[in-house]
Structures are given as C-alpha cells and as structure tokens.
Amino acid sequence: MKKNNQFFKVLLVIIASLVFSSCDTESMKKIPVDQFVGNWELQGRSMLDGIRVSINKTESGALLGKITEINQNKYVNFFMKPGDVLVSKIKRSSNSEFRLTEKKIGSDLFSTYGLGTSKEFKVEFIDKNTIKLGSSIVYKRIK
C-alpha cells in the first residue's frame, strides 16, 4: 500500500512538471494595446484587400482606425473614402487577445433599414506586424 501511494505521488509530480513546462508562456504575456498604433493594410478578404488604415489614440485614450487609402473595388469606392472610420473600437479581452469592432461597407445604408452596421472580431497578434482577425483575415503593418 505504501509503495502504491509513493508511486502515485511521483507520478503526480512528473505529470505536473510536464504540464507546466509545456505551457506557452509567450502567449500569457500582456501585449500592450499601443501595439495597434500604426499604419495597416487589410489582407484576406477580396473586397477589402489593399485598404490601408491608420490606427491612432484619440484624446480620450481610445483607439480609432481611419482609412488612409481605398482599393479599386466598386462597392468600396461607392461607400468608403479616405478619412472614414473603419475600426471604431479595440478593447482587451485577455493578456494576448482583443476585440476589434470594424465598420461594415455600406453601414449608412444598413442603418437606414435597421440592420447591423459593424462586426466584432476576436483578434490576436501573430507577431508585432500582423494582427489575425480570422482564419485568413489579417492586418499587416506598413513600414
């Protein structure tokens, strides 16, 4: 009985050490919200590919992304122009994950009919220059 008890204690210590040593401590670090500040290009959605957005802090400390360049898509050209807000809100949901609210193309038309005008994405940084919004949607930092 005593040998079984010692065996389980040793096994428990080994399992605990394996679990803690295999944890990804990099993803547990707190990413500063200021890492969003900069110029970004949208990639991964054919309609929005190539649109450039500048994300900056407002006087109140909130982050806001305004369009600096649009692409040649006819709907984008009809509903958006440089200076329009595309990213209306960025808020932290954990140390390394955020929620980004993006304005939909044609949001003024949608609001007329009582439809949703924005979409919220769960986002994370792949690296300092890439924000992942979905399986293939990314914001790439422009240098």
Residue pairs with C-beta under 8 A, 6 or more apart in sequence:
27 95
27 96
28 95
28 96
29 95
29 96
30 95
30 96
31 95
31 96
31 125
33 63
33 90
33 92
33 98
34 57
35 125
35 128
36 55
36 63
36 90
36 98
36 131
37 55
37 56
37 57
37 63
38 54
38 55
38 141
38 142
39 52
39 53
39 54
39 55
39 68
39 141
39 142
40 52
40 53
40 54
40 55
40 65
40 131
40 139
40 140
40 141
40 142
41 50
41 51
41 52
41 53
41 139
41 140
41 142
42 48
42 49
42 50
42 51
42 52
42 53
42 137
42 138
42 139
43 49
43 50
43 137
43 138
43 139
43 140
44 133
44 134
44 136
44 137
44 138
45 137
46 73
47 73
47 75
47 76
47 105
48 71
48 73
48 76
48 105
49 71
50 69
50 71
50 72
51 67
51 69
51 70
51 71
51 76
51 80
51 86
52 67
52 68
52 69
52 142
53 65
53 66
53 67
53 68
53 86
53 87
53 139
54 65
54 66
54 68
55 63
55 64
55 65
55 87
55 90
56 63
56 64
56 65
56 66
57 63
57 64
58 64
62 89
62 90
63 87
63 89
63 90
64 85
64 87
64 88
65 85
65 86
65 87
65 88
65 90
66 82
66 83
66 84
66 85
66 86
67 80
67 81
67 82
67 83
67 84
67 85
67 86
68 82
69 82
70 76
70 77
70 80
70 81
70 82
75 105
75 106
76 105
79 105
79 106
79 107
79 108
79 109
80 86
80 105
84 103
85 103
86 102
86 103
87 100
87 101
87 102
87 103
88 101
88 102
88 103
88 118
89 99
89 100
89 101
90 98
90 99
90 100
90 101
91 98
91 99
92 98
92 99
93 99
93 122
96 124
96 125
97 122
97 123
97 124
98 122
98 123
98 124
99 120
99 121
99 122
99 123
100 120
100 121
100 123
100 131
100 133
101 118
101 119
101 120
101 121
102 118
102 119
102 120
102 121
102 133
103 117
103 118
104 110
104 116
104 117
104 118
104 119
107 117
107 118
108 117
110 116
110 117
111 117
121 133
121 134
121 137
123 131
123 132
123 133
124 131
124 132
125 131
125 132
126 132
126 138
128 141
129 140
129 141
129 143
130 138
130 139
130 140
130 141
131 138
131 139
132 138
133 139
